[in-house]
Amino acid sequence: MRTVMTGAQAPARWLAFACGLCFLAICMLAASAGAWVSQLPPLFSAGLTPDPATKLPAPTRYSYRGIHTTVVSGIEAPLRTRLEATVPFDLGDVLAFYRAELGKLGWQEKPDGAVIAADHVELAFASPLGPALLELHRKDNSTAIELVQKNSDTATKANVMPEPGQAKVVFSNIGETEAALTIDERTIIRARGANAVALDLPAGKYPYEVNVPGHPAHTNTLVIAAGDTWELTVGRDGDAWSPLHLY
């Protein structure tokens, strides 16, 4: 299981899950071709029209586009959906496009913490499904888009919803031997086939180490924000997987 999300209470505590959860990161590249629409919204450059085939709003014209979803076994709705795209339009036009299209979907922009600069935009939203974030970056003659929407109902059903103001780290072991995770000055050992466990932590930067008998120690650093859930997993071959942003 791979999970990352902010949690709430201090001191941090580990929670055992009632059943093992298996999370997958599914990446799908949209293959729709760019299209020209004759009736264009007056706020946008020519060609900045929404593609009705995408799960999250995106222009029809792009040089790259991918949709990534994080899902949990047994629950149809994804925990997290992320759109990545690069489009040949000015950042200001792309920002106007998203404010209009997200508004049509009932997304409410949050002014707190908003960043709007000539080459970078970062806006938080409250969407009907849960928290969302839009990031835009200007590079060369294009604008890079990252749009993320979380599903609070799915996170609650999957027992990976962080406590208010906290982040959550989930540790799972699907290997053939026991595995140990050391993070935040504590060590958690999971036997082969044991249920995943979750730790609520304040937002911050956390070095961690995963140890599996017969394998070199794996060290890395996890940067987590309040409201996020990340998963650290030991695979069947005993290797530590890269952290997965679940929620």
Secondary structure, DSSP 4 states (H G I P E B T S, - for coil): --EEEE---SS--EEE-SS---EEEEEE---PPP---SS--TTS-TT--B-TTSSS--BS--SEEEEEEEEETTEEEEEEEEEEEEESS-HHHHHHHHHHHHHHTT-EEEEEEEEE-SSEEEEEEE-SSSEEEEEEEEETTEEEEEEEEE-HHHHHHTT-PPPTT-EEEEEEE-SSS-EEEEETTEEEEE-TTPPPEEEEE-SEEEEEEEE-TTS--EEEEEEE-TT-EEEEEE-TTSPBPPPEE--
